[in-house]
Amino acid sequence: MKRPLNIRTAYSKEFDTYPFTGIWKDVFGNATKNGVWIVYGAEKNGKSWLSLKLSDMLSQFGSGLYISAEEGLEKEFIDAMKRARLEPGNESLKFVEYTPLEEISERLEKRNPPKFVVFDNVTVYKDELSYGAFQKFWRRHPNTHFIFIAHEERNEPYTATAKMIKRLSKIIIRVQGLACFVSGRCPGGSLTIDEEKAQLYHGAEIKNNQDE
């Protein structure tokens, strides 16, 4: 059992947070560089675009690994990267196809591991992450920031593993109709997706009605 903290010691703890600015700061606040986030939504609503844009932004603050487990690195995924206007010169963000969970763990335990890992998506890893495996994996790497992308069924993440990940996520992002509804341990709010301009904007009309 770890030693309990008194209030003074708890208040004196320091945390490594993302130095977000602009709309990222408004919505995500002072998010820590560890723990779990989830992005979920129905097909063709901008989920992949948002996840790529988010990964690109996070790579400004540390190296990232994006696992394109569902689509691989086929033309359709590369086209999505281009729509998100990822810069070819960004050496901090790497992409791989499906990689077994144990291999990912081994990579995270080597020197200079990625600071964040994106799993695209949970459905491909549902067997490897079930029966308590997700909690073991997450706790095995407490200093890594994990982002899981999931499909949606009846307004909730699909599968049961994805629902569990949502319950344990610090930040929850639901993508619906080219809008992103952000909730969890952050200020929250909503953003609109403009794929043509490869930008995100505050959704003034939907922000006040956001109730995730």
N, C-alpha and C positions, 0 to 999 in steps of 0.2 A: 504494500500500500504506500502510495506517495505521501510525503509529508504535507499535512494541511497548511493552508496559508491563512494568516490573519488579515484583517481588512487593510491595514496599512501596507503590508507586503503585496497584497493583490492590486492595490491602487498604484503601486510603484512599478509594476511590470511594464515592460516596453514591448511593443509589437511592430513587426515589419509590415508596413502597409503600402499599397500602390499610391504613388503621387498623382492621382488623376487630376485632370483639369477639365474645364468646360462642361459639356453635357454629361460626360462620363462621371465627373465629380458630383454633379447635381443628383444623378440617379444612383450611383454605386457608393458614393461617400468615401470613407476611409477603409475600404475593404482590405483585409489581411491577405498576405501572399501565401496562404495555405488553405486547407479545407476543401470543401466540395461545392461546386455550383452545378446547376442543371439548366439546360436549354431544351425546351420541348415545344411541339406544335404539329399541326397537320402538314401533309405534303403540299408542296408548291405555295407555301406561305412566307418564304424568306428565311427559313430556319438555317439552312446551310450558309447563305450569304451573311447573316448576322453572326454566325459562329466564326466564320473566316475573318470578318471585320473585327470582331472581338479579339481573336487570337493575334491578329496583326497589331492591334493596339497594345495588348499585354506584352508583346515581344519587345516593346520599347523599354521595358523595365526588367527583362530577363529572358533567357532562352526558353523556347517552347517547342513541344513536339505535338504535331497534329496527326492522329491516327485515322486515316480514311478507310475504316474497316469495311464499310458497306459498299461504297462506290469504287474503292481502290484509287489508283492514280490514272484513271481512264480519262478520255477526252471530256466527258461531261463534268467531271470534278475540276479539271484544269480550266474549263470554261467558266465555272463558278469562281475560281480564284481570280480570273481575269475580270469578271464582273465586279468583284470586290476591290479590284485595282490594287492587288498586292504588289509591292515594289520588288522587282527582280533582285535588287541589291540588298534586300533584307536577309542577312545571314543568321539572324537570331531565331528564325522560325523554320523548322524542318518538317517534312511530310513523309510519312511511311504508310504502306498498306497494312492490312490486318497483321497484327503481331500478337502471339500468345501472351497472356497476362503474366506468366512467370518470366518471360523474356523482358517484358517491360519493367518488372521489379528488378531484375538483374541490371538493366541499364540505369535505373534510378539509384543503384547502390555503387555505381562506378564513380570515378572522379569526374567532376564537372557535369553532373546530370542536368537535364532540363528542369527549369523552375516550375513550369506548368505543363500539363499533359491534357490534350483534348481527345476524348473517345467519341468517334462518330461511326457507329452509335451503339447504344446500350443493347439493342436487339441482338447484334452479332455476338456480344459478350455475355448474354443472359445466362448461359450454362456455367461459364467460368466465374461469374459474379454471384451466383445463387448459393443458398444454404450457408450463409454467413461468410462466404469468401470475400464479398465486397468490404465488410467491416474489417476483416483481417488485412486485406490489401491496403485499405485507406490508413489504418493505424500503423502499418509497417513503414509508411512513408509520411510521417506527420508534417514534414516541412515542404511537401510538394502540393501545389495547387492543382486540383483535378476538375475538369469540366466535362460533364457527360451530356451528350445530345441524345434525345429520345423522340420517338414518334408519339403521336397523341391518339387516344381512343376515349370517347365520351368526356372530353375536356380534361383528361388526366394523362400523365405519362404512361406509355405502354412499354413495358410489361410490369409484372409484380416487382421485379428488381428495380425498374425505373421509378416506381412509386415509392419504394423504400429509399432510394437515392434522393428523391425529392424531399422526403421527410427529414433527411439528415443534411440537406444542403443549406449553406449559409445564404446563398443568393439563388433565387428562382426566376427564370426568364421564360415567359410563355410567348410564343410568336403566333400571331393570329391576324390574317388579313393584312400583311405587310406592316404590322404594328407590334412592338415588343412591350410587354407588360412586366415590369421588374418589381419583385417583392422579396421579403426575407429580412435578413439583418443588415439593412441598408436603408437610405432615405426612400428609395423606390420611386416609381413614376412610370411614364411610358414614353416610347420613342417611335417615330415613324421611319420606315425604311424607304429610301429613294434609290433604287438600284441604278437608275439611269445616271444619276449624279454620283453614285457610290458614296452617299452620305446618310447620316442619321440626323433627325430633327426632333425637337420636343413636339409631342402631339398635344397642343394646347386643349383641344376639345375633349380628347379622351383621357388626358392626364387626370382631370378632376373626377372622372368616373371610374378610375382604375380601382378595382376591388378584388385583387388576387390574394 
